[in-house]
Amino acid sequence: DTGVSQDPRHKITKRGQNVTFRCDPISEHNRLYWYRQTLGQGPEFLTYFQNEAQLEKSRLLSDRFSAERPKGSFSTLEIQRTEQGDSAMYLCASSSLRGTGFDNSPLHFGNGTRLTVT
Amino acid sequence: TQLLEQSPQFLSIQEGENLTVYCNSSSVFSSLQWYRQEPGEGPVLLVTVVTGGEVKKLKRLTFQFGDARKDSSLHITAAQPGDTGLYLCAGPQAREGGTSYGKLTFGQGTILTVHP
């Protein structure tokens, strides 16, 4: 299967601890997105990479959040000093830049990392 | 910020019934996408509508894009338990002076439950 993979699938941590999630996008996709989703709600955009460059960050992404995509391949999302409000599903998605209509490129999502902060 | 409002938020029906889910905005979108998400999984694309007034069919699912490209609907005929899930509409979030980079704004979703 060459879909988007995320690791771990579940993470339980105590408040104040740091956590890191990994995303491996579809190999030929140069665009990578991180979203956050709470139960029964739609995903909220966090950040976007084109190749290795982080081109946009949401205001939802506080200073405790950092994302990287070294070499334009896999990406990591780190949350420092976790808070209970960080509990959510963290979704990674990738897409390819098409020659035309690139705003319409579908996002291919992984199955997410569910974070629970106790 | 372009917002997408979905209605209803929850829908619980019996197998065989028809239903419609709505996705509305005060902003114009260049396109809208519909995704379906099952518990514990990521959203999966169902369809993209691009042209105002466009109608697309996917088996028992019919998607329509409003003429003004501000709204969309999803109609399911003869719903089955396998249709149960979270249905999300999403559109490219316009950036000032530039492309959306494919970044999507999602509606809050409609949770559909189809009982046997």
Interface residues (C-beta under 8 A of the other chain):
Chain A: V4 R31 Y33 G40 Q41 G42 P43 E44 F45 Y48 Q50 L55 E56 L91 A93 S95 L97 G101 F102 D103 N104 S105 P106 L107 H108 F109 G110 N111 G112 R114
Chain B: L4 Q6 S30 S31 Q33 G40 E41 G42 P43 V44 L45 T48 V50 L86 L88 A90 P92 Q93 R95 T99 S100 Y101 G102 K103 L104 T105 F106 G107 Q108 G109 I111
